[in-house]
Amino acid sequence: MGIYEELNVHTIINCSGKMTYLGSSVLSKEVGEAMVQAGGRYVSMDELMVRAGKKAAELCGSEDGMITCGASSGIIAAVAGIITRGNPLLTEQIPHPDTRKRQIILQKGHVIDFGAPIRQMIEVGGGIVREVGTVNKTNPYHIEESIGEETAAILYVQSHHAVQTDMVGLKEVTAIAASHGIPVIVDAAAEEDLRKYTAAGADLVIYSGAKALEGPTSGLVVGKHRYIEMCRAQSKGVCRSMKVGKENIAGLLKAMMLYEERQKSRKYRWDDILKCLYDGLKGLSEIKTEISPDSAGRAISRLKITVNREACRITALELDARLREGEPAVYARNHHADLGYIELDPRPMRLEDCGIVIDRIKEILKPERAE
Ligand SMILES: *Cc1c(COP(=O)(O)O)cnc(C)c1O
């Protein structure tokens, strides 16, 4: 009997995405084995952190890297690192460092909540958030004019949670930052591209290990060597409370080594899943189905299911709730259920789940058909 059965914790068919509240990712056999192997031996953690960070950085086309226990701790390490510049006294003083240069500039459209507020991560790292621009429009001059003696860095958020239009793009942000000699941190937690943001001139780039990378619960900061050294110094300060274990370091690295290969094959797997769902649900009068691209521009397509209210008595919100209540529970992507549609995301799904999901949807819709 597995731990979940022993605890009577229900397992879920995840059609929602890489969701933290559903356990983010499932591990491949290779990743699991790497974790068991690494967990069975003693090592010097300092040495492991340096070597593993370097290896992770190589895989991202960056100079150096640091593995953390999540992207949110990566934000804290990056902010604390840059503010203290690795100075041991300032490091011990985080989150209240005795220095004036601790402002972190954030465009208003980037002031997100990813499950916790990003402002809080900046503040735990000793930063003082300086929001610039407006929620629906930020211009380069909003950033430029806010830079001063107290500016430590600009944090750029690349995320589906952020406002997608009329914010200043990364290229422009890095150009402004460079002309003032301040670093740019990119939060790319859920992104798939491991090279793009470093190539665009970011000094530090942060990823979540358990989202696109499909590693264990972990995170990653990559970027310029001198900044990474400053981040690593935080292990004698605020980062002690969020240290990453040797087994998770090994698991993340293994997942990263397999990443490119898996990305190639999983595109086919996702397409197969989408086709299976599409074919299984077509021709129902209660819903309209279509393959829809990711609204934040990532290389992901999902099956969009719009409830046809003329032909069906329940709303998309109710359909979503009923799917979650059932056995097994089916968790669809419901960000827009109030707008009348839900989505099925092929990334966390297995082909063998499709039949169950199709049957459940039909089962719920049929008695609700408006005659
Ligand atoms: C998920 C996410 C985070 C937090 O990542 P963890 O690895 O869960 O700490 C931070 N920023 C963004 C944009 C995210 O999507």
The ligand as an ORCA input file, in Angstrom:
! r2SCAN-3c Opt
* xyz 0 1
  C       4.861     29.327     -9.445
  C       5.453     30.678     -9.474
  C       6.295     31.122     -8.458
  C       6.592     30.288     -7.243
  O       7.263     29.120     -7.573
  P       7.573     28.015     -6.448
  O       8.555     27.113     -7.119
  O       6.281     27.363     -6.139
  O       8.139     28.723     -5.278
  C       6.844     32.369     -8.580
  N       6.586     33.170     -9.631
  C       5.781     32.780    -10.642
  C       5.561     33.690    -11.808
  C       5.181     31.516    -10.604
  O       4.388     31.123    -11.608
*
